[in-house]
Amino acid sequence: MVEIDLDRREVTVVRPDARRAILPYDSLVVGVGVGQSYFGHDEFAEWAPGMKTLADAMLQRQRIFSAFEMAELEDDPEARRSWLTFVVVGGGPTGVEISGQIAELARRALKNNFRHFDPAEVHVALFEGGKEILASFGDRLSAKATRALEKTGVTVHTGCVVTAVDADGVAVKGADGAVTRYPAKTTIWAAGVSASPLAKKLADASGADVDRAGRVKVERDCSLRGHPEVFVVGDMMNFDDLPGVAEVALQSGVHAAKTIRRRLDGKDAQPFKYRDLGSMAAISRRRAVVSFHGLRVAGFLGWLMWLFVHLAFLTGFKNRFKTIVSWTLSFLGTGRTERALIRIPERKRR
Ligand SMILES: Cc1cc2nc3c(=O)[nH]c(=O)nc-3n(C[C@H](O)[C@H](O)[C@H](O)COP(=O)(O)OP(=O)(O)OC[C@H]3O[C@@H](n4cnc5c(N)ncnc54)[C@H](O)[C@@H]3O)c2cc1C
């Protein structure tokens, strides 16, 4: 979808054959999500791709495994160290999870895979601009998560803003204002999101407000200001500053569908009520943090809760069964089967 004409009630889409088509609508639900935000430094994207789409995830996998291969080929110890240094920017759940996973991958799955270095030498540095990681989980869980990450081999730097990113590393401004350079061949961006251009178009056309990330502020029933027939849901919606998480997206989408059905039945729209199911982040194998209505759990119990919730929310028996088998194999053993590298258009890398 590339255009929305609110007055004519039509959307313009680009078909798979690249031609445009115009589709009329009676009701419209828009949920195109958000993109990565580099806080005005889009040039960082070249060296620090984000983690928003499946293609992004495949690219990250390729970059991470390729870095180990490059370290194996490198004779110069300093250059090898730089291939074995991974920088993750952003200490929210995504940054915490990816940091823990890289450290664990090196120390467990890749343990005996290389001749010229010990993967345990890997160094993962997590940089967070705020005073603590996982700030929304509260001080206690944040401190526990920091300790768990450090046990796994991640160095956590808080109060640090990444001010430059290039092929050879990052520059970081600390709380004291001093800028330090960290050599690293692989940087992953997990800080900040910005709404899609469609959000801005919708807001401009309707006069709706947007927040700092460009998310559209919606009415009490998730509809667009002045357009009760248009619903904005999920990550691109701002409803009472709810976070951009899957539960908000699921529940707001269901609410929009129910509202359309109510209207067809001649009933009034109901306000959207969000049921908070808590937040969780997995740090490593057997360690996760969970925050649920004042209940704070960390460690093994948190990890069991994380597993249960992620299984419960998978769709269909087949998916759940396959996941249980795959998790059992990887938790009992040390290997990882998902190692296939597919050729993705290369970004420049020296
Ligand atoms: C790495 C990562 C880990 C996460 N982990 C968790 C977690 O553990 N728990 C949790 O609750 N949340 C998590 N989230 C957040 C969660 O994924 C989002 O909140 C949720 O996916 C939002 O759903 P959505 O439908 O609004 O947007 P999306 O899931 O982003 O879906 C939007 C869809 O719209 C499509 N689209 C975009 N533009 C257009 C267009 N112009 N026309 C047509 N289609 C378009 C996109 O291709 C995409 O398929 C995570 C997010 C990331 C990136």
The ligand as an SDF file (V2000), in Angstrom:
LIG
                    3D

 53 58  0  0  0  0  0  0  0  0999 V2000
   13.8110   -8.2830   16.9860 C   0  0  0  0  0  0  0  0  0  0  0  0
   12.4590   -8.0390   17.5990 C   0  0  0  0  0  0  0  0  0  0  0  0
   12.0700   -8.7950   18.6790 C   0  0  0  0  0  0  0  0  0  0  0  0
   10.8290   -8.5820   19.2610 C   0  0  0  0  0  0  0  0  0  0  0  0
   10.4710   -9.3440   20.3250 N   0  0  0  0  0  0  0  0  0  0  0  0
    9.2720   -9.1610   20.8860 C   0  0  0  0  0  0  0  0  0  0  0  0
    8.8670   -9.9580   21.9860 C   0  0  0  0  0  0  0  0  0  0  0  0
    9.5890  -10.8380   22.4330 O   0  0  0  0  0  0  0  0  0  0  0  0
    7.6310   -9.7330   22.5180 N   0  0  0  0  0  0  0  0  0  0  0  0
    6.8100   -8.7650   22.0130 C   0  0  0  0  0  0  0  0  0  0  0  0
    5.6750   -8.6090   22.5200 O   0  0  0  0  0  0  0  0  0  0  0  0
    7.1510   -7.9980   20.9820 N   0  0  0  0  0  0  0  0  0  0  0  0
    8.3710   -8.1640   20.4010 C   0  0  0  0  0  0  0  0  0  0  0  0
    8.7380   -7.3880   19.3340 N   0  0  0  0  0  0  0  0  0  0  0  0
    7.8060   -6.3480   18.8660 C   0  0  0  0  0  0  0  0  0  0  0  0
    6.7300   -6.9830   17.9810 C   0  0  0  0  0  0  0  0  0  0  0  0
    7.3680   -7.7200   16.9430 O   0  0  0  0  0  0  0  0  0  0  0  0
    5.8730   -5.8680   17.3870 C   0  0  0  0  0  0  0  0  0  0  0  0
    5.3120   -5.1250   18.4240 O   0  0  0  0  0  0  0  0  0  0  0  0
    4.7580   -6.4230   16.5150 C   0  0  0  0  0  0  0  0  0  0  0  0
    5.2730   -7.2350   15.4860 O   0  0  0  0  0  0  0  0  0  0  0  0
    3.9720   -5.2690   15.9010 C   0  0  0  0  0  0  0  0  0  0  0  0
    3.0190   -5.7880   15.0220 O   0  0  0  0  0  0  0  0  0  0  0  0
    2.4690   -4.8850   13.8220 P   0  0  0  0  0  0  0  0  0  0  0  0
    1.4830   -5.7630   13.1300 O   0  0  0  0  0  0  0  0  0  0  0  0
    2.0470   -3.5630   14.2990 O   0  0  0  0  0  0  0  0  0  0  0  0
    3.7300   -4.6100   12.8990 O   0  0  0  0  0  0  0  0  0  0  0  0
    4.6650   -5.6350   12.1450 P   0  0  0  0  0  0  0  0  0  0  0  0
    4.7380   -6.9520   12.8360 O   0  0  0  0  0  0  0  0  0  0  0  0
    5.9350   -4.8730   11.9230 O   0  0  0  0  0  0  0  0  0  0  0  0
    3.9220   -5.8990   10.7740 O   0  0  0  0  0  0  0  0  0  0  0  0
    3.7530   -4.8760    9.8250 C   0  0  0  0  0  0  0  0  0  0  0  0
    3.6350   -5.5350    8.4630 C   0  0  0  0  0  0  0  0  0  0  0  0
    3.2760   -4.5300    7.5190 O   0  0  0  0  0  0  0  0  0  0  0  0
    4.0460   -4.7080    6.3540 C   0  0  0  0  0  0  0  0  0  0  0  0
    4.1270   -3.4060    5.6800 N   0  0  0  0  0  0  0  0  0  0  0  0
    4.9550   -2.3600    5.9590 C   0  0  0  0  0  0  0  0  0  0  0  0
    4.7070   -1.3280    5.1380 N   0  0  0  0  0  0  0  0  0  0  0  0
    3.7040   -1.7230    4.3330 C   0  0  0  0  0  0  0  0  0  0  0  0
    2.9980   -1.0830    3.2780 C   0  0  0  0  0  0  0  0  0  0  0  0
    3.2720    0.1580    2.9010 N   0  0  0  0  0  0  0  0  0  0  0  0
    2.0210   -1.7810    2.6610 N   0  0  0  0  0  0  0  0  0  0  0  0
    1.7260   -3.0620    3.0400 C   0  0  0  0  0  0  0  0  0  0  0  0
    2.3610   -3.7120    4.0370 N   0  0  0  0  0  0  0  0  0  0  0  0
    3.3250   -3.0430    4.6730 C   0  0  0  0  0  0  0  0  0  0  0  0
    5.3900   -5.2010    6.8560 C   0  0  0  0  0  0  0  0  0  0  0  0
    6.0800   -5.8820    5.8240 O   0  0  0  0  0  0  0  0  0  0  0  0
    4.9680   -6.1240    7.9800 C   0  0  0  0  0  0  0  0  0  0  0  0
    4.7250   -7.4310    7.5200 O   0  0  0  0  0  0  0  0  0  0  0  0
    9.9630   -7.5890   18.7390 C   0  0  0  0  0  0  0  0  0  0  0  0
   10.3610   -6.8340   17.6340 C   0  0  0  0  0  0  0  0  0  0  0  0
   11.6030   -7.0550   17.0710 C   0  0  0  0  0  0  0  0  0  0  0  0
   12.0160   -6.2350   15.8850 C   0  0  0  0  0  0  0  0  0  0  0  0
  1  2  1  0
  2  3  1  0
  2 52  2  0
  3  4  2  0
  4  5  1  0
  4 50  1  0
  5  6  2  0
  6  7  1  0
  6 13  1  0
  7  8  2  0
  7  9  1  0
  9 10  1  0
 10 11  2  0
 10 12  1  0
 12 13  2  0
 13 14  1  0
 14 15  1  0
 14 50  1  0
 15 16  1  0
 16 17  1  0
 16 18  1  0
 18 19  1  0
 18 20  1  0
 20 21  1  0
 20 22  1  0
 22 23  1  0
 23 24  1  0
 24 25  2  0
 24 26  1  0
 24 27  1  0
 27 28  1  0
 28 29  2  0
 28 30  1  0
 28 31  1  0
 31 32  1  0
 32 33  1  0
 33 34  1  0
 33 48  1  0
 34 35  1  0
 35 36  1  0
 35 46  1  0
 36 37  1  0
 36 45  1  0
 37 38  2  0
 38 39  1  0
 39 40  1  0
 39 45  2  0
 40 41  1  0
 40 42  2  0
 42 43  1  0
 43 44  2  0
 44 45  1  0
 46 47  1  0
 46 48  1  0
 48 49  1  0
 50 51  2  0
 51 52  1  0
 52 53  1  0
M  END
$$$$
